[in-house]
């Protein structure tokens, strides 16, 4: 079952004009359940104008701080982000699911690693958690952050980042790139491109000496920087990313069009959740397992329904499915028969999925 808990909002403040930071008062009896590692996210649920809305937001606090904080940036037309930035007040209660997600690597106190981070806008949230954690827990490691924003005023967590740079002087380097403001050094104007990456990999980044790279931001940025670094000689397995999806690729569109023509009427689905089985038959009103299961009465975890957050992931035990899009699961997870149920279209007459993963 989707394990949501009523949690009080301990504090809320404006980090920038369009971004609010929320701190939750996790009760002592729930702190073990809410333990997290840097890079994970919280799924929030609230009834807004009679609608059950759920959204996932990365924790920007470090697990070493014993705090649970997320940043929510206002999205034009976004129902949940508008509610948070316009209406939510300190002391209110929200339904929160324990932390989840696989973004990040284990902390090793004896590690001597060089970490690179590329972020854009609110993509800084999981990155900030990682930077704080690795610098504090790995005294011999270093971090370099390349951070894109529209203007200097819109830089989320700039003051905290500067404090971290002072605290870990010599171990944390930060480079800001602005797309809507001009500065004296042309390198730091605009988005990442071949010219900038050539300078960065020649002057600021030592590819052979890089141990892990984390990217969080729009899909186009993440794919471009990843491909460039791999072409420059960085092993693909050292690159980790989390996406903000801005639009479907041509390949995604063709796949969705093909799957839309598939008849899933009458597919027998068995859902295993919490050790219990839930059986139902899919109708043509739903083309993915999650929506069909929810309509049939199952209580399953989900958030974005866009193939991004991985909250709804499950394992295929029997039968076959094909995902419309997948922005969350790594290749090794797919190889283990893990799928995103919100994107999973059955391709056999019987499917068994296990959410106890």
C-alpha positions, -999 to 999 in steps of 0.1 A, spaced: 0 0 0 10 36 -4 22 45 30 14 82 36 17 98 70 2 130 83 31 154 90 31 190 102 48 217 82 73 231 106 84 260 85 80 276 51 100 305 36 106 321 3 141 312 -11 135 332 -43 104 350 -57 91 318 -72 105 291 -49 95 281 -13 114 259 10 94 236 33 107 220 65 87 191 80 84 181 116 89 144 114 77 128 147 102 107 166 83 75 161 85 80 123 122 91 120 135 56 113 109 52 85 119 86 71 156 79 71 171 89 37 202 92 17 213 122 -3 195 125 -36 162 109 -25 128 126 -27 96 130 -7 62 124 -23 36 149 -10 -2 145 -12 -29 171 -6 -65 175 -15 -66 207 -35 -100 220 -47 -114 185 -43 -86 168 -63 -62 143 -49 -28 157 -60 6 141 -55 40 154 -64 76 143 -57 102 169 -45 139 162 -39 152 166 -4 176 196 -3 187 189 33 214 164 42 207 133 62 235 144 85 214 175 95 185 154 108 162 177 88 136 170 61 134 200 37 123 203 1 122 233 -23 91 238 -45 95 261 -75 63 277 -89 54 262 -123 31 282 -146 -2 264 -144 11 239 -118 -17 231 -93 5 217 -65 34 242 -69 9 271 -70 -8 258 -38 26 256 -20 38 290 -31 5 309 -27 -16 292 0 3 267 22 10 280 57 33 270 85 16 245 109 -6 229 83 -7 191 79 3 173 47 3 136 37 39 125 31 54 92 19 87 81 33 118 90 12 124 71 -20 146 72 -51 180 59 -62 198 91 -72 231 92 -55 260 70 -44 270 56 -10 291 77 13 324 63 24 343 82 51 377 70 38 368 80 2 390 104 -17 368 113 -46 364 142 -70 327 148 -76 312 169 -105 277 184 -104 258 200 -132 224 216 -123 199 240 -137 173 259 -117 155 238 -91 178 209 -102 200 221 -74 178 205 -47 192 169 -47 226 183 -57 227 205 -26 219 175 -4 247 155 -20 273 183 -18 266 189 19 267 152 27 299 142 7 318 172 20 309 166 56 312 128 56 342 124 32 370 148 44 393 139 15 367 144 -13 362 175 -34 331 189 -53 327 211 -83 294 226 -92 284 241 -126 250 257 -120 228 274 -147 201 299 -139 183 327 -157 194 356 -135 216 361 -104 184 369 -84 168 336 -94 197 314 -81 182 290 -56 202 285 -24 230 309 -35 236 321 1 238 286 14 261 276 -14 284 305 -7 285 296 30 294 260 21 322 273 -2 336 293 27 333 264 51 349 239 28 374 263 12 395 246 -14 373 216 -15 342 231 -31 343 251 -63 311 268 -77 307 282 -112 274 301 -120 261 304 -156 233 329 -164 211 328 -195 192 361 -191 219 384 -178 253 394 -193 285 393 -173 320 403 -181 334 368 -186 316 354 -216 322 318 -205 296 322 -178 269 336 -201 243 312 -215 237 275 -215 263 247 -219 275 243 -255 305 229 -273 326 261 -268 319 262 -231 324 225 -225 357 226 -244 369 253 -220 355 235 -189 371 201 -198 404 218 -205 406 242 -176 382 232 -148 376 195 -153 402 167 -152 384 138 -169 408 111 -157 406 124 -121 368 125 -120 351 98 -99 314 106 -101 293 130 -121 257 140 -112 234 160 -135 199 173 -126 179 196 -149 161 197 -182 164 166 -204 182 184 -232 209 197 -208 214 164 -191 217 145 -224 240 170 -240 265 173 -210 264 135 -205 272 128 -242 299 154 -242 317 140 -211 315 104 -225 329 116 -258 357 133 -238 366 100 -222 346 97 -190 332 62 -185 294 61 -189 289 43 -156 303 73 -136 274 95 -148 242 97 -128 213 119 -136 178 130 -128 156 147 -154 131 175 -157 112 164 -188 102 193 -210 88 174 -240 87 140 -257 113 130 -282 103 119 -317 111 83 -307 89 86 -276 60 100 -297 63 71 -322 63 46 -294 33 61 -278 14 62 -311 22 25 -317 12 14 -282 -20 35 -284 -32 12 -312 -27 -18 -290 -58 -34 -276 -54 -41 -239 -91 -50 -233 -94 -81 -212 -59 -84 -199 -58 -102 -165 -36 -83 -141 -24 -95 -107 -9 -69 -84 13 -79 -55 15 -52 -28 23 -56 9 24 -94 3 -12 -95 -8 -26 -101 -42 -51 -79 -60 -67 -93 -92 -86 -73 -119 -92 -72 -156 -81 -42 -176 -107 -24 -198 -100 -3 -229 -105 29 -208 -69 25 -194 -37 18 -213 -13 15 -184 -13 -8 -153 -12 19 -127 -43 38 -138 -62 6 -144 -53 -7 -110 -63 25 -92 -96 25 -110 -102 -11 -99 -97 -1 -63 -60 -8 -56 -41 15 -33 -7 19 -50 22 44 -46 24 71 -74 33 107 -78 41 123 -112 25 98 -136 50 110 -162 77 84 -160 100 106 -141 99 100 -103 100 62 -101 75 62 -71 53 37 -90 80 12 -100 73 -25 -98 87 -58 -110 72 -79 -138 68 -114 -124 49 -129 -152 39 -117 -187 53 -87 -206 48 -50 -208 63 -21 -227 69 13 -213 57 44 -232 85 65 -217 111 59 -191 130 88 -175 137 72 -141 150 37 -144 186 28 -152 194 1 -177 204 -23 -150 170 -18 -133 152 -25 -165 173 -57 -169 159 -68 -136 124 -66 -150 116 -33 -131 91 -10 -148 72 22 -142 36 11 -138 23 45 -149 39 38 -183 35 0 -185 13 -12 -213 6 -49 -212 17 -69 -243 4 -103 -231 -30 -115 -220 -19 -120 -184 5 -99 -163 17 -102 -127 35 -72 -111 51 -70 -77 53 -36 -60 72 -50 -30 106 -39 -45 
